Amino acid sequence: MGSEFSRQALRVSVDIGGTFTDLVVEQGEQMRLYKSPTVPDDPVRGILNALTMAADADGTPLRVFLGRVESFAHATTRGLNAVLTGNTARTALLTTAGHRDVLLLREGGRRDPFDFTVPYPEPYVPRSLTFEVEERISSTGAVLRPLDTAGLERVCDRLIEEEVEAVAVCLLWSTVNPDHERAVADVLRRRLPEVPHTLSHALNPSLREYRRASSAAIDASIKPLMSTYIEGLTARLRDAGLAGRILMVTSIGGVADVGDAAAAPILTLNSGPSMAPVAGRAYAFSDLGADEVIVADAGGTTYDVTLVRKGEIPSTRSAWIGGEGTGHMTGLPSIDVKSVGAGGGSIAWVDSGGLLHIGPQSAGSVPGPACYGRGGLRATVTDAALVLGHLDPADFAGGSMSLDPAAALKAVTKDVAEPLGLDPVDAAHAVLELTTEQMVRAIEEITLQQGIDPARAVLVGGGGAAGLNAAAVAARLGCRRLVVPAVGAALAAAGALMSDLTAVYSATVPVLTSAFRTGKVNDALDGLLRRCQEFAARVGADSSSVSLYAEARYPQQIWELEVPLRVRAFGSGDVEEFEADFHAMHQQILGIADEKSPVEVVSWGARVGVALPGSGGTLKARVSRRGLPSVRRAYVEGRGMTYVPVRPLGTIEAGEVVRGPVLIESPFTTVVVADPAATAELGPSGSLIINGGGAA
């Protein structure tokens, strides 16, 4: 084929999901999307398979194709899955004498305080591998007890005996005076040179002891695994012909050079879900000028939702790996994403009491839904959609695979219809309805609980399974406008191409506004700005954007709010302005403010972003014309199985209005618009804009 596209520089991003590996290739105004089944045993093979599909589609050898790639951004759940399954390195924790149980005492608790069937969680590092170091530093940074170097040598002897594979170090008040942690690191490098370690003050200078210890322990535990993975990924991509920059997506909604990600792999834990809000925000603003946005990403395993308020993507330091209160907290800034088990591969099942459930179990990519024909026997959301006629069995995943309707019908009949005493079509509809309800509940949790009416927001539907429920979800929420980006099936991968090289730094300088220590605070802010400048210089940037913020609260409060700073250094009147900003934010988020109270700042932070060539804009896409308008027997509520118009997305012209009920097919998703009152048209970016919602 040898198109002009193939002869110019490219940018590539990839997101490895539970079912498919998504690949987005972008060059100038052109963009292409590819999906290849994820290979759980060798995820890099899945990436190379997707890259081969892209090269073949362009009529060029893979080596030539990769030779034109300027940057390759990668989101992975490799580290996350290791933490969730416990397949991490044998890790030791070194902590101040007398504070051995910091990971055991933890934070949080049972969400249902009366559910005593939930066992108390085990610490991330077992007590048998937690060692005390004789030393003590005060909250002012004074050395109360010098570091016992002889005792530390004996601890190292134990570490060698225990054959530990990684070490986390978290000493009291190392955020104020890190000398002892640095001294411990010097001894570890000498005694255990092949064993990676993480210092809590360098990774996460947080005031909260559990979060700091937890983040250090998690980071250390995945360093061997992620170093091996990143080295293998880099070597195999280079061997295949990639000469461009390799980037890893981080949890804070940006990308980092692959070397930085290997040095702090905890930053990649929630990398996949963090990118969809970046893309969703961009498309909502580009197509509709909206800054109140609900971004939903429906993949094969989960349904991830984020609320964008006033154009700002929310972040949190309270991200849990595993169940809230029972899992493990990262303690680091992360895009605030709510996830539920309601993806295309989520398994539908009926319990002993006759209640239908969707997930959280997923068929994944192996064996996958029953209709994939790979040995899967359990009914999934995808199987139910196929039974309802919402999917074309002969043209799935961009034509890369076909589906087996008979297998889907058999699975839905056995797992859902027979236990519930329903017709298979009604059973399949029940599966889609319950999936929609779970999606709606997830969105209501992040909107209504923050005082936001979801009907006033724009819903962005992304992910390969989004189109099946997006219009129904919008209708249930009362959202009048729904955006399904042309790249929606790979929303997270597209977000990676819109992101900057990003880093976050923090400094612990507790202070009250009523007794503000201007000099000490300004010194901390100046140090943060210097670190941002050093970051920009290290990544080869001529310019960067830096934002400063404070984590603040009222005295005696437990949790902090992140308040942007208007200034780079505090001067006359700036403290009063900051107080007013905090009161206003507290009122907006929590519905109350105490304007006569001073404000307590726990820590100060800085975010630095360096724009990559081509990043920052909205990826425009026009799906090429595939197929002709047709009709297909499909389920419409109130009508049952009936003939429904089918419109390939590429056949919809700019300015054309398409009315429901209709099935709009793009290469990697089908958008179900069942409401006769709903209309669909193309937005400026090539996205599908649906007005009026519609119940599926």
C-alpha positions in Angstrom: 0.0 0.0 0.0 3.0 2.3 0.8 0.9 5.4 1.7 2.2 8.9 2.6 1.3 8.0 6.1 4.0 5.3 6.1 6.7 7.7 4.9 6.4 10.2 7.7 7.3 10.3 11.3 4.9 8.6 13.7 3.9 8.6 17.3 2.6 5.4 18.9 1.0 4.5 22.1 -0.1 1.2 23.5 -2.4 0.1 26.4 -2.5 -3.5 27.5 -6.0 -4.4 28.7 -7.4 -7.5 30.2 -8.8 -8.6 26.8 -7.2 -6.5 24.1 -3.9 -4.7 23.5 -4.8 -1.3 22.1 -2.5 0.5 19.7 -2.9 4.1 18.4 -0.7 5.3 15.6 -0.7 9.1 15.0 1.0 11.3 12.4 -0.1 14.9 12.0 -3.9 14.9 11.3 -4.1 11.2 10.6 -4.6 8.5 13.2 -5.2 4.8 13.1 -6.3 2.3 15.8 -5.5 -1.4 16.1 -6.5 -4.1 18.6 -4.8 -7.4 19.1 -5.7 -10.0 21.8 -3.6 -9.5 24.9 -1.0 -12.3 25.5 -1.0 -12.7 29.4 2.1 -14.9 29.4 4.0 -12.5 27.2 2.5 -9.1 27.0 5.3 -7.7 24.8 4.4 -10.3 22.2 0.9 -8.8 22.2 2.4 -5.4 21.6 4.5 -6.7 18.7 1.5 -8.4 17.3 -0.4 -5.1 17.3 2.6 -3.3 15.8 2.8 -5.9 13.1 -0.9 -5.4 12.3 -0.2 -1.6 11.9 2.8 -2.2 9.7 0.9 -4.8 7.5 -2.0 -2.4 7.1 0.4 0.2 5.8 2.2 -2.2 3.5 5.6 -1.7 5.1 7.9 -4.2 7.0 7.8 -3.9 10.8 11.4 -2.7 11.0 10.8 0.1 8.5 7.6 1.1 10.3 9.2 1.2 13.7 12.1 3.2 12.3 9.7 6.1 11.7 8.4 6.1 15.3 9.6 9.1 17.1 8.0 8.2 20.5 6.4 5.0 21.9 4.3 5.4 25.0 3.2 2.4 27.0 0.7 1.8 29.7 0.9 -1.5 31.6 -0.8 -3.3 34.4 2.2 -5.6 34.9 3.1 -4.2 38.3 -0.5 -3.8 39.4 -1.3 -7.4 38.7 1.8 -8.5 40.6 0.7 -6.6 43.7 -2.9 -7.8 43.5 -1.8 -11.4 43.1 1.1 -11.3 45.5 3.6 -12.2 42.9 6.1 -9.6 44.0 9.7 -9.9 45.2 10.6 -11.1 48.6 10.8 -7.7 50.3 12.1 -6.5 53.7 11.2 -3.3 55.5 13.7 -1.4 57.6 12.1 1.0 60.1 12.9 2.9 63.3 13.2 0.9 66.4 9.8 0.7 68.2 7.8 1.2 65.0 7.9 -2.2 63.5 4.1 -2.4 63.0 3.5 0.6 60.9 2.2 -1.5 58.0 0.1 -3.7 60.3 -1.7 -0.7 62.0 -2.3 0.9 58.6 -5.3 3.2 57.8 -8.9 2.7 57.1 -11.1 -0.3 57.9 -14.1 -2.3 56.8 -16.5 -0.3 54.6 -19.3 -2.1 56.5 -18.4 -1.9 60.2 -20.8 -4.7 61.1 -19.5 -7.2 58.5 -17.3 -9.3 60.8 -16.6 -11.8 58.0 -14.0 -9.5 56.6 -10.6 -10.6 58.1 -8.1 -8.0 59.2 -5.7 -7.6 56.3 -2.1 -8.9 56.5 0.6 -6.2 56.3 2.2 -5.8 52.8 5.6 -6.9 54.2 5.3 -9.7 56.8 6.5 -9.0 60.4 9.1 -11.7 59.9 10.8 -9.5 57.2 10.4 -6.2 59.1 13.6 -5.1 60.9 14.2 -2.4 63.4 17.0 0.1 63.0 18.3 1.8 66.2 18.1 5.6 65.4 15.7 8.5 66.0 15.2 11.9 64.4 12.7 14.4 65.9 10.0 16.3 64.0 12.3 19.3 63.8 15.0 17.2 62.2 17.3 17.0 65.3 19.1 13.7 65.8 17.8 12.3 69.1 19.6 8.9 68.7 22.5 8.4 66.3 22.3 5.6 63.7 23.7 2.4 65.2 25.9 1.3 62.3 27.0 -1.9 64.0 23.4 -2.9 64.5 22.6 -2.0 60.9 25.4 -4.4 59.8 23.7 -7.2 61.8 20.4 -6.4 60.1 22.1 -6.8 56.7 23.4 -10.2 57.8 19.8 -11.1 58.4 18.7 -9.8 55.1 21.3 -11.9 53.4 20.2 -15.0 55.4 16.6 -14.4 54.5 17.5 -14.1 50.8 15.5 -10.9 50.3 15.1 -9.6 46.8 14.2 -6.0 47.6 14.4 -3.6 50.6 12.2 -0.7 51.6 13.5 1.9 54.1 11.1 4.1 56.1 12.6 5.9 59.2 10.7 8.4 61.3 10.9 12.0 60.2 13.2 11.2 57.3 11.0 13.8 55.4 12.5 16.5 57.6 16.1 15.1 57.9 16.9 12.2 55.5 20.5 11.7 56.7 19.8 8.4 58.4 17.9 7.0 55.4 20.8 8.0 53.1 23.3 6.3 55.5 21.2 3.1 55.5 21.2 3.2 51.7 25.0 3.5 51.6 25.3 0.3 53.7 22.8 -1.5 51.6 24.6 -0.7 48.4 27.8 -2.1 50.0 26.4 -5.2 51.6 23.6 -6.1 49.1 24.7 -4.5 45.8 22.4 -6.7 43.7 19.3 -6.0 45.8 17.3 -2.9 44.8 16.0 -0.6 47.6 13.6 2.3 48.0 14.0 5.2 50.4 10.7 6.6 51.6 11.9 10.2 51.8 13.0 10.2 48.2 9.9 8.4 46.9 7.1 9.9 49.0 8.0 12.7 51.5 4.5 12.4 53.1 3.6 13.3 56.6 1.5 10.2 57.1 3.7 7.3 58.2 1.6 4.4 56.9 1.4 5.9 53.4 5.1 6.6 53.3 6.0 3.1 54.4 3.4 1.5 52.2 4.5 3.3 49.1 8.2 2.4 49.8 7.3 -1.2 50.3 5.2 -1.5 47.2 7.8 0.3 45.1 10.6 -1.9 46.3 8.6 -5.1 45.9 8.0 -4.6 42.1 11.4 -3.2 41.2 12.9 -6.6 40.2 9.8 -7.5 38.2 9.4 -4.1 36.5 13.1 -3.7 35.8 13.1 -7.1 34.0 9.9 -6.2 32.1 11.1 -2.8 31.1 14.5 -4.1 30.1 12.9 -6.9 28.0 10.4 -4.5 26.5 13.1 -2.0 25.5 15.4 -4.7 24.1 12.7 -6.4 22.0 11.4 -3.1 20.6 15.0 -2.0 19.8 15.7 -5.4 18.1 12.5 -5.0 16.1 13.7 -1.6 14.8 12.4 1.1 17.2 14.8 4.0 17.4 12.5 6.6 19.0 12.0 7.6 22.6 10.3 5.0 24.8 7.9 6.4 27.5 5.9 4.8 30.2 2.5 6.1 31.3 2.2 7.0 34.9 -0.6 7.1 37.4 -0.6 10.9 37.6 -1.9 11.4 34.1 1.4 11.9 32.3 4.3 10.0 30.8 7.9 9.4 32.0 11.0 8.3 30.3 11.4 4.5 30.6 14.5 4.9 32.9 12.6 7.1 35.3 9.7 4.5 35.4 12.2 1.7 36.2 13.6 3.8 39.0 10.2 4.3 40.6 7.9 1.6 39.2 5.1 2.4 41.6 4.3 5.3 39.4 3.0 2.9 36.7 0.6 1.0 38.9 -2.6 2.7 37.7 -1.2 3.9 34.4 -3.9 2.5 32.1 -6.9 4.1 33.8 -5.1 7.4 34.3 -5.0 8.2 30.6 -8.7 7.9 29.6 -9.6 11.1 31.6 -6.9 13.0 29.7 -8.4 12.1 26.4 -12.0 12.3 27.5 -11.5 15.9 28.8 -9.9 16.9 25.5 -12.7 15.5 23.4 -15.5 17.0 25.5 -13.9 20.4 25.3 -13.0 20.1 21.6 -16.4 18.9 20.5 -18.8 20.6 22.9 -16.7 23.2 24.9 -17.6 21.4 28.1 -15.5 21.5 31.2 -17.9 19.4 33.5 -17.3 15.9 32.1 -17.9 12.3 33.2 -15.3 10.1 31.5 -16.2 6.5 31.3 -13.8 3.8 29.9 -15.4 0.4 29.4 -12.8 -2.2 28.8 -12.8 -6.0 28.8 -12.6 -6.3 32.6 -13.6 -3.0 34.3 -15.6 0.1 33.8 -13.5 3.1 34.9 -15.1 6.5 35.6 -13.7 9.9 36.5 -15.3 13.2 37.1 -13.7 16.3 35.5 -14.7 19.5 37.3 -14.0 22.9 35.7 -11.6 21.2 33.4 -9.5 19.8 36.2 -8.8 16.1 36.4 -9.0 15.1 40.1 -6.1 13.3 41.8 -5.9 11.5 45.2 -3.3 10.2 47.5 -5.8 7.7 48.8 -5.6 5.2 45.9 -5.9 1.6 47.1 -4.5 -1.5 45.4 -7.2 -4.0 46.2 -10.3 -3.3 48.4 -10.7 0.1 50.1 -9.4 -0.3 53.6 -8.4 -3.9 53.1 -5.9 -3.5 50.3 -2.7 -1.5 50.3 -2.5 2.2 49.8 0.0 3.7 47.4 0.1 7.0 49.2 1.2 8.8 46.0 -0.8 11.2 43.8 -2.9 9.3 41.3 -5.7 10.2 39.0 -8.9 9.6 40.9 -10.6 6.7 39.1 -13.6 4.7 40.3 -13.6 1.1 38.9 -16.3 -1.5 38.9 -16.3 -5.0 37.3 -18.6 -4.3 34.4 -16.5 -4.7 31.2 -17.2 -6.6 28.0 -15.6 -9.7 29.4 -17.3 -9.6 32.8 -19.0 -12.8 33.6 -22.8 -13.0 34.2 -23.9 -15.5 36.9 -26.9 -16.3 39.1 -26.4 -17.0 42.8 -28.1 -19.7 44.8 -30.9 -17.2 45.7 -31.7 -16.5 42.1 -30.1 -13.1 41.8 -28.2 -12.1 38.7 -24.7 -10.7 39.1 -22.2 -9.2 36.6 -18.5 -9.6 37.5 -16.2 -8.9 39.2 -14.9 -12.1 37.6 -13.8 -11.6 34.0 -13.1 -14.0 31.1 -10.2 -11.9 30.1 -8.5 -12.6 26.8 -7.8 -16.2 27.6 -10.1 -18.0 27.3 -12.3 -14.9 26.7 -16.1 -14.8 26.2 -17.7 -18.0 24.9 -18.3 -16.3 21.6 -14.6 -16.0 21.0 -14.3 -19.7 20.4 -11.1 -20.0 22.5 -12.5 -22.4 25.1 -14.5 -20.0 27.2 -17.8 -21.4 28.5 -19.1 -18.7 30.8 -21.6 -16.1 29.7 -20.2 -12.5 29.5 -21.6 -9.1 28.6 -20.1 -9.5 25.1 -22.0 -12.8 24.7 -25.2 -11.1 25.8 -24.7 -8.3 23.3 -24.2 -10.8 20.5 -27.4 -12.6 21.4 -29.2 -9.3 21.2 -27.8 -8.6 17.8 -25.9 -5.6 18.8 -22.6 -7.0 17.5 -21.8 -8.2 14.0 -20.3 -11.7 14.4 -18.5 -11.5 11.1 -16.7 -8.2 11.7 -15.5 -7.9 15.3 -12.4 -6.0 16.5 -11.8 -4.3 13.2 -12.3 -7.5 11.3 -9.4 -9.2 13.1 -11.7 -11.9 14.5 -15.2 -13.4 14.1 -17.6 -14.4 16.8 -19.6 -17.6 17.4 -23.3 -16.7 17.9 -24.3 -20.3 18.8 -21.7 -20.4 21.5 -22.9 -17.1 23.0 -26.5 -18.3 22.9 -25.5 -21.6 24.6 -23.6 -19.8 27.4 -26.3 -17.2 28.1 -29.0 -19.9 28.1 -27.1 -22.1 30.5 -25.7 -19.5 32.9 -28.6 -17.0 32.9 -31.8 -17.9 31.1 -32.3 -21.4 32.6 -31.5 -20.4 36.2 -33.8 -17.4 35.9 -36.5 -19.1 33.9 -36.3 -16.6 31.1 -36.2 -16.7 27.3 -32.5 -16.4 26.2 -33.2 -13.0 24.6 -34.8 -11.6 27.8 -31.9 -13.1 29.8 -29.4 -11.3 27.6 -31.3 -8.1 27.9 -31.3 -8.5 31.7 -27.5 -8.9 31.6 -27.1 -5.6 29.6 -29.6 -3.8 31.9 -27.8 -4.9 35.1 -24.5 -3.9 33.5 -25.9 -0.5 32.8 -27.2 -0.2 36.3 -23.7 -1.0 37.8 -22.2 1.7 35.5 -24.8 4.2 36.6 -24.2 3.5 40.3 -20.4 4.0 39.8 -21.0 7.4 38.2 -23.5 8.5 40.8 -21.0 7.7 43.5 -18.5 10.2 42.1 -21.0 12.8 41.1 -23.9 13.0 43.6 -21.7 12.4 46.5 -19.7 15.6 45.5 -22.9 17.6 44.9 -22.7 17.4 41.1 -25.8 16.7 39.1 -24.7 14.3 36.4 -27.4 15.6 34.1 -25.4 18.8 33.8 -22.3 17.1 32.7 -21.2 15.7 29.3 -20.7 11.9 29.3 -17.7 10.6 27.3 -17.9 6.9 26.5 -14.7 5.2 25.8 -13.4 1.6 25.6 -14.2 -1.2 23.3 -17.4 -2.1 25.2 -18.6 1.5 25.8 -21.0 1.7 22.9 -23.1 -1.1 24.1 -24.3 0.8 27.2 -23.2 4.4 26.8 -26.5 5.8 25.4 -28.4 3.9 28.0 -26.2 5.1 30.8 -26.6 8.7 29.6 -30.4 8.3 29.5 -30.4 6.9 33.1 -28.3 9.8 34.3 -30.2 12.4 32.4 -27.1 13.5 30.5 -28.3 15.3 27.4 -25.1 14.9 25.5 -22.9 11.9 25.0 -19.5 11.9 23.2 -18.1 8.7 21.8 -14.7 9.6 20.3 -13.6 7.9 17.1 -10.7 6.7 19.1 -13.0 5.8 22.0 -12.2 2.1 21.7 -8.7 3.0 22.7 -9.3 6.1 24.8 -6.5 5.4 27.3 -4.0 4.8 24.5 -5.1 8.0 22.8 -4.7 9.9 26.1 -1.0 8.9 26.2 -0.4 10.7 23.0 -2.0 13.9 24.4 0.1 13.8 27.6 3.2 15.6 28.7 6.3 14.3 30.4 5.2 14.9 34.0 6.7 14.7 37.5 5.3 15.6 41.0 7.5 16.7 43.9 6.5 17.5 47.5 8.0 18.9 50.6 6.9 18.5 54.2 6.8 21.9 56.0 3.8 21.9 58.4 2.5 25.5 59.1 -0.6 27.3 60.3 -1.7 30.5 58.5 -2.1 32.1 61.9 1.6 31.5 62.6 3.0 31.4 59.1 6.7 30.9 58.7 7.2 32.8 55.4 11.0 32.1 55.1 10.7 28.4 55.7 7.8 28.0 53.3 9.4 30.1 50.6 12.6 28.0 50.9 10.6 24.9 50.4 8.8 26.3 47.4 12.1 27.5 45.9 13.5 23.9 46.4 10.5 22.5 44.6 10.9 24.9 41.7 14.6 24.0 41.4 13.6 20.3 41.2 11.2 21.1 38.5 13.8 23.0 36.5 16.3 20.1 37.0 13.6 17.7 35.7 13.0 19.8 32.6 16.7 20.1 31.9 17.3 16.3 32.4 14.6 15.4 29.8 16.0 17.9 27.3 13.2 20.5 27.5 13.7 24.2 26.6 10.5 25.1 28.6 8.1 23.6 31.0 4.9 24.4 32.9 4.9 24.3 36.7 2.0 24.5 39.1 2.4 24.8 42.9 -0.2 23.6 45.4 -0.6 23.0 49.1 -2.2 20.1 50.9 -4.2 21.9 53.6 -7.0 21.4 56.2 -8.6 22.9 59.2 -6.7 22.1 62.5 -7.8 18.8 63.9 -9.2 17.6 60.6 -8.0 14.2 59.3 -8.0 14.7 55.5 -6.5 17.5 53.4 -7.6 19.3 50.3 -5.3 20.2 47.5 -5.3 24.0 47.0 -3.5 25.6 44.0 -1.2 28.4 44.8 -1.4 31.8 43.1 2.2 32.7 43.8 5.7 31.2 43.6 6.7 32.8 46.9 4.6 34.3 49.7 4.6 38.0 50.3 2.4 40.6 51.8 -1.3 39.6 51.6 -0.6 36.3 50.0 -1.4 34.2 53.1 -4.8 35.8 53.4 -5.6 35.1 49.7 -4.5 31.5 50.2 -6.8 31.2 53.3 -9.7 32.5 51.2 -9.0 30.0 48.4 -9.0 27.2 50.9 -12.3 28.3 52.5 -13.9 28.5 49.0 -12.7 25.1 48.0 -13.9 23.6 51.3 -17.3 25.1 50.8 -17.4 23.9 47.2 -16.4 20.3 47.9 -17.7 19.7 51.4 -20.6 22.2 51.6 -19.2 24.0 54.7 -16.5 26.5 55.5 -15.2 28.0 58.8 -13.8 31.3 57.6 -12.8 32.3 61.1 -10.5 29.3 61.5 -6.9 29.3 60.6 -5.7 26.8 57.9 -3.1 24.2 58.5 -0.8 23.3 55.6 0.6 19.8 55.9 2.8 19.7 52.8 3.6 21.7 49.6 3.8 20.3 46.2 4.8 21.0 42.6 3.8 19.5 39.3 6.0 20.0 36.2 4.9 19.2 32.7 7.1 19.1 29.6 5.2 19.1 26.3 6.4 16.4 23.8 6.3 17.1 20.1 2.7 16.7 18.9 1.2 16.3 22.4 -1.3 18.5 24.1 -3.9 18.7 21.3 -6.9 16.6 20.5 -6.4 13.7 18.2 -8.7 14.2 15.3 -9.8 11.1 13.5 -12.1 10.3 10.6 -13.0 6.7 10.4 -12.5 5.4 6.8 -15.6 4.2 5.0 -16.1 0.4 5.8 -19.2 -1.2 4.5 -22.6 0.2 3.5 -25.7 1.1 5.5 -27.8 -2.0 6.2 -30.2 -3.5 8.7 -29.9 -6.3 11.3 -32.2 -8.1 13.6 -31.5 -6.6 17.1 -33.2 -6.1 20.4 -34.9 -2.8 21.0 -36.7 -2.4 24.4 -40.5 -2.3 23.9 -40.2 -4.0 20.5 -38.1 -7.0 21.2 -36.1 -8.5 18.3 -36.7 -6.3 15.3 -34.9 -5.0 12.2 -32.7 -2.1 13.1 -30.8 0.2 10.7 -27.0 -0.2 10.8 -24.7 2.7 9.9 -21.0 2.3 9.6 -19.5 5.4 11.3 -17.5 6.1 8.2 -20.6 6.6 6.1 -22.0 9.4 8.3 -21.2 12.8 6.7 -20.4 16.0 8.5 -23.6 17.8 9.3 -25.8 14.7 8.8 -28.2 13.8 11.6 -28.9 10.2 12.3 -32.0 9.3 14.3 -32.5 6.3 16.6 -33.1 3.5 16.9 -29.8 2.7 15.1 -26.6 0.7 15.5 -23.6 2.8 14.6 -20.6 0.6 13.9 -17.0 1.8 14.0 -14.1 -0.7 13.5 -13.8 -1.5 17.2 -17.1 -0.8 18.9 -20.8 -0.6 18.2 -22.8 2.3 19.6 -26.4 1.3 20.4 -28.8 4.2 20.1 -32.3 2.7 20.9 -34.3 5.8 21.7 -36.3 7.1 18.7 -35.9 10.6 20.2 -32.1 10.5 20.2 -30.0 11.8 17.4 -26.3 11.3 16.4 -24.0 13.4 14.4 -20.2 14.0 14.0 -18.3 16.5 16.1 -15.3 18.6 15.0 -12.8 15.9 16.1 -14.7 13.1 14.3 -16.3 12.0 17.5 -19.9 10.8 17.5 -22.2 13.2 19.4 -25.4 11.7 20.7 -28.1 14.1 21.8 -31.0 13.1 24.0 -29.7 9.8 25.3 -31.6 6.6 24.8 -32.4 3.4 26.8 -31.0 0.3 25.2 
